[in-house]
Amino acid sequence: MSTVTNLQQVKWQRHADEQALKSLDATIADAEKALVILLHRRRELVNRLGINKPDHDPEAA
């Protein structure tokens, strides 16, 4: 294999890796947004159920 072919292959692989990284970053960003939404919904349910309030601590009320 010639040096030119090796350089082209390295450039192609770098480009492919950069595209894969972009795709993973976008997937992670989407997952983080979904997590924020889920945590918000969970917090609303915990508040509605009163789970976050102590049952037998009059000073905490």
RODO-2510 file (C-alpha; in nm, 4 decimals, decimal comma):
residues 61
     n   res          X          Y          Z
     1     m     0,0000     0,0000     0,0000
     2     s     0,1361     0,3402    -0,0908
     3     t     0,1720     0,6366     0,1413
     4     v    -0,0932     0,8306    -0,0515
     5     t    -0,3442     0,5500    -0,0001
     6     n    -0,2571     0,5347     0,3694
     7     l    -0,3081     0,9111     0,4074
     8     q    -0,6439     0,8938     0,2299
     9     q    -0,7510     0,6052     0,4498
    10     v    -0,6457     0,7951     0,7641
    11     k    -0,8364     1,1049     0,6484
    12     w    -1,1461     0,8985     0,5698
    13     q    -1,1303     0,7244     0,9077
    14     r    -1,0898     1,0587     1,0872
    15     h    -1,3926     1,1968     0,9047
    16     a    -1,5971     0,8857     0,9910
    17     d    -1,4880     0,9106     1,3568
    18     e    -1,5794     1,2808     1,3711
    19     q    -1,9261     1,2046     1,2315
    20     a    -1,9721     0,9219     1,4824
    21     l    -1,8708     1,1567     1,7643
    22     k    -2,1227     1,4201     1,6479
    23     s    -2,3935     1,1578     1,6376
    24     l    -2,3105     1,0328     1,9876
    25     d    -2,3028     1,3885     2,1229
    26     a    -2,6495     1,4519     1,9775
    27     t    -2,7809     1,1268     2,1260
    28     i    -2,6374     1,2170     2,4672
    29     a    -2,7952     1,5652     2,4481
    30     d    -3,1343     1,4096     2,3669
    31     a    -3,0972     1,1646     2,6563
    32     e    -3,0086     1,4493     2,8947
    33     k    -3,3194     1,6431     2,7865
    34     a    -3,5328     1,3337     2,8394
    35     l    -3,3806     1,2833     3,1846
    36     v    -3,4640     1,6428     3,2835
    37     i    -3,8257     1,5902     3,1740
    38     l    -3,8512     1,2602     3,3640
    39     l    -3,7005     1,4089     3,6799
    40     h    -3,9454     1,6996     3,6602
    41     r    -4,2421     1,4613     3,6246
    42     r    -4,1110     1,2543     3,9170
    43     r    -4,0728     1,5657     4,1330
    44     e    -4,4323     1,6661     4,0526
    45     l    -4,5610     1,3226     4,1559
    46     v    -4,3539     1,3190     4,4751
    47     n    -4,4953     1,6618     4,5626
    48     r    -4,8514     1,5577     4,4786
    49     l    -4,8203     1,2427     4,6895
    50     g    -4,6578     1,4323     4,9748
    51     i    -4,3745     1,1799     4,9891
    52     n    -4,1214     1,4542     5,0520
    53     k    -4,2974     1,5708     5,3717
    54     p    -4,2174     1,4139     5,7100
    55     d    -4,5125     1,2311     5,8660
    56     h    -4,4358     1,2638     6,2356
    57     d    -4,2186     1,5718     6,2718
    58     p    -4,4337     1,8682     6,3820
    59     e    -4,1370     2,1063     6,3659
    60     a    -4,0788     2,0251     5,9981
    61     a    -4,4354     2,1150     5,8991
***
